[in-house]
Amino acid sequence: MEHNTSVKEPSFLDASLPLVVLVFLLGLSVFLYGSDSSYGPNQIALFVASGVGVIIGLKNGYSWTEIEQAMVKGISLSLGALLILFSVGALIGTWLLSGTVPSLIYYGLQILNPSWFYAASCLLCAVVALAIGSSWTTAATIGVALIGVASGLGMSPVITAGAIVSGAYFGDKMSPVSETTNLAPAVAGSNLFDHIRHMTWTTVPSMVLALILFAVVGFNSQGSADDSAIRAISETLLQHFNISPLMLVPLLVLMAMAVKKVPAFPTVFIGALLGAAWAVVFQPELVEKMSDPELNPVLAQLKVVWSTLHGGFVIETGNVELDKLLNGGGMVKMLNTCWLIFSAMMFGAVLEHIGLLRKFIQGILVWAKSTGSLITSTIVTCFATNILTADQYMSIVMPGRMYKEEYERRGLAPVNLSRTLEDGGTITSPLIPWNTCGAYMHGVLNVNPLDYAFYAFFNLINPVLAIIYAYLGIKVLKLTPPDTPYSAAVQQK
């Protein structure tokens, strides 16, 4: 698409106005609608703020056709995420029907204790995400089960969601098979394993602090479930599902495909289909109970799993709280989340195309005189890009492109930039409700990011620790010759 050569350079006021409007409308949305704000009101706020951006673009000489094409292109970037989201909805539905999630909940209730539940949840998600390189897959599988276990133990689902997000994003950030872990060094011009080693200095201490906080919260929590309540939930699960380690096979298959780097969309959808097959084979009584008696048995079973794939799983166990947990999934449940992502990507595309994001960052660089302020401004920019473009990858690519030359000019090694992109971009994305990651976590865990953000300790600590390191000059490496090993650069510093 050709650029219009007659356009005017936007002012800093131009760049700030859509953001101010968006923040005001989102705040008003939360005030008026509370936890329901993401079910329509936030989307309207994004549409209105996009309109403000369009007006500024038209004022500066851009044509409507050009802006519209940019919006369409920006929205198209989210289509891969939307495919994954629909597949995750199907997977949750069939894994509930197949007994996979109920089995995870059942075994979790047997081994997890309220006093160390939050820390264990965080650590478990960290290990799984580190192995498979995906925070999304971790949350949709282990995370969903842990929310169920939290309900059984009388623990807070909000704090549990914070622990899940903390662990999942630690593992995602540090895994060599994670997309963002490969993207950041590619944008910054550093080596993958040098990048991972350099991240350990900010990431591992942040995780240790987060685990300590989760342990403190856990030891001071007042879990309301006693042994009899846990037994009641366990017995209810046994009454309605065939609970067995065999029910965990779909999870193991999915994790194996993720480790083998099978793309996320086919991996998750195959996992959903495997769950459907597992339901027919291992939950025949449940499937028969849900079947249409007027149909041929084979067609009746097909209709049950087909309905679960698109509409989710529904069951009445007699336990209201357990029913809330076990009823869910289905592609249709992801439609609102996809609407939110669609709206957010349109907003980000408008601001990027008419140069408002670039102008905003230029304004930030004016005060970034020291290394500490440069790294801080990079983190702030990554966070702002997560807000404005609503996309984790954009929060890495755009600031990376914009700051790379400045880091080189100041003699800073590329690993500083790649680490900062992850410290500010990767892990702040799930804290924003309209970001693709925040919307996804809301859809999967059924907890609003505005609620769990206060308990996503790792995601909150890491950027702050990175800024402290920057101002103190801790592990801020200078440029070295291309063939200088990373260890030598550390020693040189």
C-alpha positions as CSV (number, residue, x, y, z in Angstrom):
1,M,0.0,0.0,0.0
2,E,1.5,3.3,-1.0
3,H,1.9,6.2,1.5
4,N,0.1,9.5,0.8
5,T,3.0,12.0,0.4
6,S,0.8,15.0,1.3
7,V,0.1,13.9,4.9
8,K,1.1,16.1,7.8
9,E,3.3,15.0,10.7
10,P,1.1,14.4,13.8
11,S,1.7,16.5,16.9
12,F,2.2,15.0,20.3
13,L,-1.3,16.2,21.1
14,D,-2.6,14.2,18.1
15,A,-0.8,11.1,19.4
16,S,-2.1,11.5,22.9
17,L,-5.8,12.3,22.2
18,P,-7.0,8.8,21.2
19,L,-5.3,7.3,24.2
20,V,-6.8,9.8,26.6
21,V,-10.2,9.2,25.1
22,L,-9.8,5.4,25.3
23,V,-8.6,5.5,28.9
24,F,-11.5,7.8,29.9
25,L,-14.1,5.6,28.2
26,L,-12.6,2.4,29.5
27,G,-12.6,3.8,33.0
28,L,-16.2,5.0,32.6
29,S,-17.1,1.5,31.2
30,V,-15.8,-0.2,34.3
31,F,-17.5,2.3,36.5
32,L,-20.9,1.8,34.8
33,Y,-20.8,-1.9,34.1
34,G,-18.2,-3.4,36.5
35,S,-17.1,-6.9,35.6
36,D,-19.5,-6.9,32.6
37,S,-17.6,-4.1,30.9
38,S,-15.7,-6.5,28.6
39,Y,-19.0,-7.9,27.3
40,G,-19.7,-5.0,24.9
41,P,-19.0,-1.6,26.6
42,N,-15.2,-1.9,26.2
43,Q,-15.7,-2.8,22.5
44,I,-17.7,0.4,22.0
45,A,-15.0,2.4,23.8
46,L,-12.4,1.0,21.3
47,F,-14.6,1.8,18.3
48,V,-15.1,5.4,19.5
49,A,-11.4,5.9,20.2
50,S,-10.7,4.4,16.8
51,G,-13.0,7.1,15.4
52,V,-11.0,9.8,17.1
53,G,-7.9,8.4,15.5
54,V,-9.6,8.3,12.1
55,I,-10.6,12.0,12.5
56,I,-7.0,13.0,13.3
57,G,-5.8,11.0,10.3
58,L,-8.2,12.7,8.0
59,K,-7.2,16.1,9.4
60,N,-3.5,15.3,8.7
61,G,-4.2,14.3,5.1
62,Y,-4.8,10.6,5.1
63,S,-7.7,9.3,2.9
64,W,-10.5,7.2,4.3
65,T,-9.7,4.5,1.9
66,E,-6.1,4.3,3.1
67,I,-7.1,4.2,6.7
68,E,-9.8,1.6,6.1
69,Q,-7.2,-0.6,4.3
70,A,-4.9,-0.3,7.3
71,M,-7.7,-1.3,9.6
72,V,-8.5,-4.4,7.6
73,K,-4.8,-5.3,7.5
74,G,-4.5,-4.8,11.2
75,I,-7.6,-6.9,12.0
76,S,-6.2,-9.7,9.7
77,L,-3.1,-10.0,11.9
78,S,-5.4,-11.3,14.7
79,L,-7.0,-14.0,12.7
80,G,-4.5,-16.6,13.7
81,A,-5.2,-15.8,17.4
82,L,-9.0,-16.0,16.7
83,L,-8.6,-19.5,15.2
84,I,-6.7,-20.6,18.3
85,L,-9.4,-19.1,20.5
86,F,-12.2,-20.9,18.8
87,S,-10.2,-24.2,19.1
88,V,-9.6,-23.6,22.8
89,G,-13.3,-23.2,23.3
90,A,-13.9,-26.5,21.6
91,L,-11.1,-28.1,23.6
92,I,-12.4,-27.0,27.0
93,G,-15.9,-28.4,26.1
94,T,-14.7,-31.8,25.0
95,W,-12.1,-32.1,27.8
96,L,-15.0,-31.5,30.3
97,L,-17.1,-34.1,28.5
98,S,-14.2,-36.6,28.2
99,G,-13.4,-36.4,31.9
100,T,-9.9,-34.9,31.3
101,V,-10.6,-31.7,33.3
102,P,-12.7,-33.5,36.0
103,S,-9.8,-36.0,36.5
104,L,-7.3,-33.1,36.8
105,I,-9.6,-31.5,39.4
106,Y,-10.1,-34.8,41.2
107,Y,-6.4,-35.6,41.5
108,G,-5.6,-32.0,42.4
109,L,-8.0,-32.1,45.3
110,Q,-6.2,-35.1,46.6
111,I,-2.7,-33.7,46.6
112,L,-3.0,-29.9,46.9
113,N,-3.3,-28.3,50.3
114,P,-4.7,-24.7,50.8
115,S,-1.6,-23.5,52.6
116,W,0.6,-23.9,49.6
117,F,-1.9,-24.1,46.8
118,Y,-1.2,-20.7,45.2
119,A,2.6,-21.2,45.1
120,A,2.2,-24.8,43.8
121,S,-0.2,-23.6,41.1
122,C,2.2,-21.0,40.0
123,L,5.1,-23.4,39.9
124,L,3.2,-26.1,38.1
125,C,2.1,-23.7,35.4
126,A,5.7,-22.4,35.1
127,V,7.1,-25.9,34.5
128,V,4.4,-26.8,32.0
129,A,4.8,-23.5,30.0
130,L,8.6,-23.8,30.1
131,A,8.3,-27.3,28.5
132,I,5.8,-26.4,25.8
133,G,6.5,-22.7,25.3
134,S,2.9,-21.6,25.4
135,S,1.2,-19.6,28.2
136,W,-2.1,-20.0,26.3
137,T,-2.1,-23.8,26.2
138,T,-1.0,-23.9,29.8
139,A,-3.9,-21.7,31.0
140,A,-6.4,-23.6,28.8
141,T,-5.4,-27.0,30.3
142,I,-3.7,-26.9,33.6
143,G,-5.1,-23.5,34.4
144,V,-8.7,-24.5,33.9
145,A,-8.2,-27.5,36.2
146,L,-6.5,-25.4,38.9
147,I,-9.5,-23.0,38.9
148,G,-11.6,-26.0,39.6
149,V,-9.3,-27.3,42.4
150,A,-9.4,-23.8,43.9
151,S,-13.2,-23.9,44.0
152,G,-13.0,-27.3,45.7
153,L,-10.6,-26.1,48.3
154,G,-12.4,-22.9,49.0
155,M,-9.6,-20.8,47.7
156,S,-10.0,-17.6,45.7
157,P,-10.3,-18.1,42.0
158,V,-9.0,-14.5,41.5
159,I,-5.7,-15.2,43.3
160,T,-5.5,-18.6,41.6
161,A,-5.8,-16.9,38.2
162,G,-3.0,-14.5,39.2
163,A,-0.9,-17.5,40.1
164,I,-1.7,-19.3,36.8
165,V,-0.9,-16.2,34.8
166,S,2.4,-15.6,36.7
167,G,3.6,-19.2,36.2
168,A,2.4,-19.5,32.6
169,Y,4.1,-16.3,31.5
170,F,7.3,-17.1,33.4
171,G,7.6,-20.4,31.5
172,D,6.5,-18.8,28.2
173,K,9.1,-16.1,28.6
174,M,12.0,-18.4,29.4
175,S,11.2,-21.3,27.0
176,P,13.4,-21.6,23.9
177,V,10.4,-22.9,22.0
178,S,8.2,-19.9,22.8
179,E,7.3,-17.6,19.9
180,T,8.0,-14.4,21.9
181,T,11.3,-15.7,23.2
182,N,12.4,-16.2,19.6
183,L,10.8,-13.0,18.4
184,A,12.5,-10.6,20.8
185,P,16.1,-11.5,20.0
186,A,15.2,-11.6,16.3
187,V,14.0,-8.0,16.5
188,A,16.8,-6.7,18.7
189,G,19.6,-8.5,16.9
190,S,20.7,-10.8,19.7
191,N,21.3,-14.5,20.0
192,L,18.4,-16.7,21.3
193,F,20.3,-18.4,24.1
194,D,22.3,-15.3,25.0
195,H,18.9,-13.6,25.3
196,I,17.5,-16.3,27.6
197,R,20.7,-16.3,29.8
198,H,20.4,-12.5,30.0
199,M,16.8,-12.7,31.0
200,T,17.5,-14.9,34.0
201,W,19.0,-12.0,35.9
202,T,15.6,-10.2,36.0
203,T,13.2,-13.1,35.5
204,V,14.3,-15.7,38.0
205,P,14.5,-13.3,41.0
206,S,11.1,-12.0,40.0
207,M,9.7,-15.5,40.0
208,V,11.3,-16.3,43.4
209,L,9.7,-13.2,44.9
210,A,6.4,-14.1,43.4
211,L,6.5,-17.6,44.8
212,I,7.3,-16.2,48.2
213,L,4.3,-13.9,48.0
214,F,2.1,-16.7,46.9
215,A,3.3,-18.8,49.8
216,V,2.7,-16.0,52.3
217,V,-0.8,-15.4,50.8
218,G,-1.5,-19.2,51.0
219,F,-0.4,-19.6,54.5
220,N,-2.6,-16.7,55.6
221,S,-5.6,-17.8,53.6
222,Q,-8.7,-19.1,55.1
223,G,-9.8,-21.9,52.8
224,S,-13.4,-22.6,53.5
225,A,-13.4,-26.2,52.4
226,D,-13.0,-29.0,55.0
227,D,-12.3,-32.6,54.4
228,S,-16.0,-33.5,54.2
229,A,-16.5,-30.8,51.5
230,I,-13.6,-32.1,49.5
231,R,-14.9,-35.6,49.8
232,A,-18.3,-34.5,48.7
233,I,-16.9,-32.8,45.5
234,S,-14.7,-35.8,44.8
235,E,-17.6,-38.2,45.2
236,T,-19.8,-36.1,42.9
237,L,-17.1,-36.2,40.3
238,L,-16.8,-40.0,40.6
239,Q,-20.6,-40.3,40.3
240,H,-20.8,-38.5,37.0
241,F,-17.4,-39.2,35.3
242,N,-15.1,-42.2,34.9
243,I,-12.0,-40.8,36.7
244,S,-8.7,-42.4,35.7
245,P,-5.2,-41.5,34.7
246,L,-6.2,-42.5,31.2
247,M,-8.3,-39.4,31.0
248,L,-5.0,-37.4,31.1
249,V,-3.8,-38.8,27.8
250,P,-5.3,-36.0,25.7
251,L,-3.3,-33.5,27.8
252,L,-0.1,-35.5,27.4
253,V,-0.7,-35.7,23.6
254,L,-1.2,-32.0,23.4
255,M,1.9,-31.2,25.4
256,A,3.9,-33.6,23.2
257,M,2.7,-31.8,20.0
258,A,3.6,-28.5,21.6
259,V,7.1,-29.6,22.5
260,K,7.5,-30.9,18.9
261,K,6.6,-27.4,17.7
262,V,3.4,-28.4,15.9
263,P,1.6,-25.0,15.2
264,A,-0.8,-24.0,18.0
265,F,-4.0,-24.0,15.9
266,P,-3.8,-27.6,14.7
267,T,-2.4,-28.7,18.1
268,V,-5.3,-27.3,20.1
269,F,-8.0,-28.4,17.6
270,I,-6.5,-32.0,17.4
271,G,-6.6,-31.9,21.2
272,A,-10.3,-31.0,21.1
273,L,-11.1,-33.8,18.6
274,L,-9.1,-36.3,20.8
275,G,-11.2,-35.2,23.7
276,A,-14.3,-35.9,21.7
277,A,-13.1,-39.4,20.9
278,W,-12.1,-40.0,24.5
279,A,-15.6,-39.0,25.7
280,V,-17.2,-41.6,23.4
281,V,-14.8,-44.3,24.5
282,F,-14.4,-43.6,28.2
283,Q,-17.6,-41.7,29.2
284,P,-20.2,-43.8,27.5
285,E,-22.8,-43.5,30.3
286,L,-22.5,-39.7,30.4
287,V,-22.7,-39.4,26.6
288,E,-25.7,-41.8,26.5
289,K,-27.5,-39.7,29.2
290,M,-27.0,-36.6,27.0
291,S,-28.0,-38.3,23.8
292,D,-31.2,-37.9,21.8
293,P,-33.1,-41.2,22.3
294,E,-34.8,-40.9,19.0
295,L,-31.6,-41.0,17.0
296,N,-29.5,-44.0,16.0
297,P,-26.9,-44.6,18.8
298,V,-23.9,-43.7,16.6
299,L,-25.6,-40.5,15.3
300,A,-26.7,-39.7,18.9
301,Q,-23.1,-39.9,20.1
302,L,-22.0,-37.8,17.2
303,K,-24.6,-35.1,18.0
304,V,-23.4,-34.9,21.6
305,V,-19.8,-34.4,20.8
306,W,-20.6,-32.1,17.9
307,S,-22.8,-29.9,20.2
308,T,-20.1,-29.9,22.8
309,L,-17.5,-28.6,20.2
310,H,-19.6,-25.6,19.3
311,G,-21.9,-25.0,22.3
312,G,-19.9,-26.3,25.2
313,F,-20.6,-28.8,28.0
314,V,-23.6,-28.7,30.3
315,I,-24.2,-30.9,33.3
316,E,-26.3,-30.8,36.5
317,T,-24.6,-32.6,39.3
318,G,-26.7,-31.2,42.2
319,N,-23.7,-29.1,43.4
320,V,-24.3,-25.6,42.2
321,E,-20.7,-24.4,42.6
322,L,-19.4,-27.5,40.8
323,D,-21.9,-27.0,38.0
324,K,-20.6,-23.5,37.5
325,L,-17.1,-24.9,37.1
326,L,-18.0,-27.9,34.9
327,N,-20.4,-26.1,32.6
328,G,-18.4,-24.3,29.9
329,G,-16.4,-24.4,26.8
330,G,-17.6,-24.4,23.2
331,M,-16.6,-22.2,20.3
332,V,-19.7,-19.9,20.8
333,K,-18.4,-18.9,24.2
334,M,-15.3,-17.3,22.5
335,L,-17.4,-15.0,20.3
336,N,-17.3,-12.1,22.8
337,T,-13.5,-12.4,23.3
338,C,-13.0,-12.4,19.5
339,W,-15.2,-9.3,19.2
340,L,-12.9,-7.6,21.8
341,I,-9.7,-8.6,20.0
342,F,-11.2,-7.5,16.7
343,S,-12.1,-4.0,18.1
344,A,-8.7,-3.6,19.8
345,M,-6.7,-4.6,16.7
346,M,-8.6,-2.1,14.6
347,F,-7.8,0.7,17.1
348,G,-4.1,-0.2,17.1
349,A,-3.9,-0.4,13.3
350,V,-5.4,3.1,13.0
351,L,-2.9,4.6,15.4
352,E,0.1,2.8,13.8
353,H,-0.8,3.7,10.3
354,I,-1.3,7.4,10.8
355,G,2.0,7.7,12.7
356,L,0.5,8.4,16.2
357,L,2.5,5.6,17.9
358,R,5.7,6.7,16.3
359,K,5.1,10.3,17.5
360,F,4.2,9.1,20.9
361,I,7.5,7.3,21.3
362,Q,9.5,10.2,19.9
363,G,8.0,12.3,22.7
364,I,9.2,9.8,25.2
365,L,12.8,9.7,24.0
366,V,13.1,13.4,24.7
367,W,13.6,12.8,28.4
368,A,15.4,9.4,28.1
369,K,19.0,10.7,28.6
370,S,20.5,8.0,30.8
371,T,20.6,4.2,30.3
372,G,18.2,3.8,33.1
373,S,15.7,6.2,31.6
374,L,16.1,4.6,28.2
375,I,15.4,1.1,29.5
376,T,12.5,2.5,31.5
377,S,11.1,4.3,28.5
378,T,11.3,1.0,26.5
379,I,9.4,-0.8,29.2
380,V,6.8,2.0,29.3
381,T,6.5,1.9,25.5
382,C,6.0,-1.8,25.4
383,F,3.3,-1.5,28.0
384,A,1.7,1.4,26.1
385,T,1.9,-0.6,22.9
386,N,0.1,-3.5,24.6
387,I,-2.6,-1.0,25.5
388,L,-2.9,0.7,22.2
389,T,-2.4,-2.1,19.7
390,A,-3.8,-4.8,22.0
391,D,-1.3,-7.3,20.7
392,Q,1.7,-8.9,22.5
393,Y,3.7,-9.4,19.3
394,M,3.3,-5.7,18.4
395,S,4.5,-4.7,21.8
396,I,7.8,-6.5,21.0
397,V,8.2,-5.7,17.3
398,M,7.3,-2.0,17.3
399,P,9.4,-0.8,20.3
400,G,12.2,-3.1,19.1
401,R,12.3,-1.4,15.7
402,M,12.0,2.0,17.2
403,Y,14.6,1.7,19.9
404,K,17.2,-0.6,18.3
405,E,19.2,2.2,16.7
406,E,19.2,4.2,19.9
407,Y,20.6,1.3,21.9
408,E,23.3,0.8,19.3
409,R,24.1,4.5,19.3
410,R,24.6,4.4,23.1
411,G,26.9,1.3,22.9
412,L,24.5,-1.1,24.6
413,A,24.5,-4.8,23.7
414,P,21.4,-6.1,21.8
415,V,20.6,-8.5,24.7
416,N,19.7,-5.4,26.8
417,L,17.0,-4.5,24.3
418,S,15.7,-8.0,23.7
419,R,15.4,-8.6,27.5
420,T,13.7,-5.3,28.0
421,L,11.2,-6.1,25.2
422,E,10.1,-9.2,27.1
423,D,10.2,-7.5,30.5
424,G,7.9,-4.8,29.3
425,G,6.0,-6.4,26.5
426,T,5.5,-10.2,26.9
427,I,4.5,-10.3,30.5
428,T,2.3,-7.2,30.7
429,S,0.0,-8.3,27.9
430,P,-2.3,-10.5,30.1
431,L,-2.9,-7.6,32.5
432,I,-4.9,-5.6,29.9
433,P,-8.5,-6.8,29.4
434,W,-8.7,-5.8,25.7
435,N,-5.3,-7.1,24.8
436,T,-5.4,-10.5,22.9
437,C,-3.7,-12.1,25.9
438,G,-5.8,-10.5,28.5
439,A,-9.0,-11.3,26.6
440,Y,-7.8,-14.9,26.1
441,M,-7.1,-15.4,29.8
442,H,-10.5,-13.9,30.7
443,G,-12.2,-16.2,28.3
444,V,-10.4,-19.3,29.5
445,L,-10.1,-18.7,33.3
446,N,-13.4,-16.7,33.5
447,V,-11.7,-14.1,35.7
448,N,-11.4,-10.5,34.6
449,P,-7.8,-9.3,34.1
450,L,-8.7,-6.2,36.1
451,D,-9.3,-8.5,39.1
452,Y,-6.4,-11.0,38.8
453,A,-3.9,-8.3,37.7
454,F,-3.3,-7.4,41.4
455,Y,-2.3,-11.0,42.1
456,A,-0.2,-11.7,39.0
457,F,2.9,-11.0,41.2
458,F,5.5,-12.2,38.7
459,N,4.1,-10.0,35.9
460,L,4.1,-7.0,38.2
461,I,7.5,-7.5,39.8
462,N,9.5,-8.2,36.7
463,P,9.2,-4.8,35.0
464,V,9.8,-3.0,38.3
465,L,12.9,-5.1,38.9
466,A,14.2,-4.5,35.4
467,I,13.9,-0.8,35.9
468,I,15.8,-1.0,39.2
469,Y,18.5,-3.0,37.5
470,A,18.7,-0.4,34.7
471,Y,19.2,2.6,37.1
472,L,21.7,0.7,39.2
473,G,23.6,-0.5,36.1
474,I,23.2,-4.2,37.1
475,K,23.7,-6.6,34.2
476,V,23.5,-3.8,31.6
477,L,26.0,-5.0,29.0
478,K,28.0,-2.9,26.6
479,L,28.5,-3.7,23.0
480,T,31.3,-6.2,22.3
481,P,32.8,-7.5,19.0
482,P,30.4,-9.9,17.3
483,D,32.5,-13.0,18.1
484,T,32.8,-12.2,21.8
485,P,31.1,-14.9,23.9
486,Y,28.2,-13.8,26.2
487,S,30.2,-14.9,29.2
488,A,33.1,-12.6,28.3
489,A,30.7,-9.7,27.9
490,V,29.4,-10.4,31.4
491,Q,32.9,-10.5,32.8
492,Q,33.8,-7.3,30.9
493,K,30.8,-5.6,32.5
